[in-house]
Amino acid sequence: MNFRRAQSSLAALLLTTATLVGCAAPADEDVDQSEDALTTYGDLFSTLDDNDIDRWFSVRKALKDGFDRICGDTICGGDYSNLSTVRITCSSTSIARKMKDCTWVLGGSIEYVDGRTGKLTSDARAFTCKIPVAGTAKRMLDALAAAGPNALHTPIPATGKSFYDGLVDCFSGVMGGPPPPEPAKTFYVELGDWAWEHADGLAWMQTQRNLAHGFDQICGDTFCEGEYPDVTPLRLACSINLNTKRVSRCTWTFAAADLQVGPRGQIEATTATKRCTIEVGAQASALMSALSGPDPLNATLPGKTTSIYDALVTCL
């Protein structure tokens, strides 16, 4: 009798165990099994020590500068010739500082002038590029910091791929939309194109660089304090009437991003583009002269009491 009770109890125990095993939740295949539910993640700026934070600042600048140097002969040779860095962000585990994710956001735009009406349109995009990373943040920083200006092309430890390789993969097959049809007669062109033949094209290019630099200098205390902490200027475009040499208006296109680290270390990017209209109503020569100084962003527009900065305040 006792033997039968023992058999019955054993059978019940085996049945209960089998039931519990059968009902267990399957392992999450997307979660690294070497990390547990207590593992926390953060942006590299929150997980690194002070010395490595300084190195990460330097590496990010080397990556951006490296891209700007080679962009025109490589990725910027496509439809989006003015690709600009909006933000580079990486994440790691908080204690072991194991790399989890890297995201590089770039913005680019194509501006069109309607040759019949002078209307300005833009095809602007923000591109979120994932960079393959592995190993620890220290190993990555050791490799990229040692490479100096060549950080962009330096293989990332444990991946064999560089930041540049990640960008090439990201932009493979990227094309802009079809341009608007050309009118039978052209009365308007873009001011930059006109300047190369009828004025000082190099001086206008420098003006655009000064505008971008001025915007970068003040953005952190103004436009970058809103919904998007990173806003990057892309291209200022103006339409000029070929007969009157008059510029009615310009547009300035921007790309913006907000990057946050998700609960499992993934970088979650929210991006946007914005196109701001700047009313001018002046001769091209007067506009170019007014903006030729070192601070064109705050220069008074010809015939007005306002500046380009004032136009951006109501737009951004």
C-alpha positions, 0 to 999 in steps of 0.5 A: 500500500505504501509502495503504491502511494509512493508511486502515485506521489512520484507520478504526480511530481513528474507530471507537475514538473513536465507541466511547468517546463512546458509552460516556461516562456521561450528565451528571447533570441534577440537578447544577449544571453550573457546579460541578465535583466539587471544589465543597464545601458546608456549613452557612452557619455554616461557610461565612460570615465572622464578620460575616455569621455574626452577620447570619445569627443575627439574620436567623434570629431575625427569621424565627422571631419574625416567624412567631410574630407572624403564626402565629395569624392565618395558618398556625396557623389550621388544625388545628395551632394551636401550630406552633413552630420547631425549626430553620432551616438553610441551605447554600451552596458553601464558596468562592463562597457560592452558596445551595444549600438552606434547610430550616425544620422546625416541630413541631405537635400536637393533644391530645385528652382522652377525656371518659369516661376522661380518657386523653390522646392526641396527634397530633404531627408535625414538618414539614420545609419547603423554602424556595426560594433562589438567588444568593449568601448575601451577597445574601440576607443583605443583603436580609433583614437590611435588612428587619429584623422584616419578613424573613419576608415579604421576597422572596429575591433571584433567586427572588421568593419569601419564607420565608413563601411557602415555609411557605404552600406547605409547609402547603397541604392539611395536616390533622390526623387525625380526633378520637376520637369524643365519649362520650355523657357527659363527665367529663373535659376539658383543664385549659387549657379548664377554666381559662378558665371556672373559674380563671385562664386567662391565668395558666395560659397564662403558666405554659406559656410559662414552662415552654417558656422554661425548657426552651429555657434548659437544653436545650442542656446536657441534652436537646439533647446526644443524638440530636437537637440541636434539641428544641422543646416544643409543648404541655403538656396535662392532663386534669381530672375535672369532678366532683372537680377532680382532675388525674391526669396531664399529657403534654408533647409535643416535636418534634425534628430533626437537620439535616445538609448532604449531599454536594451541598449538600442539607439532610437532615432527620431528625425525630421527636416525643415525648410525655412523661407527667407523673404528678400526682394532685392538685387542679387548684388545687394544681397551678396554684399549684405551677407559678405561679412563675418556674421551673415546670420545676423546681417540686416537684409537689404531694404529690411530691418530683419536678418536671416536669424529673425526668419529662422526664429519664426520657422524653427 
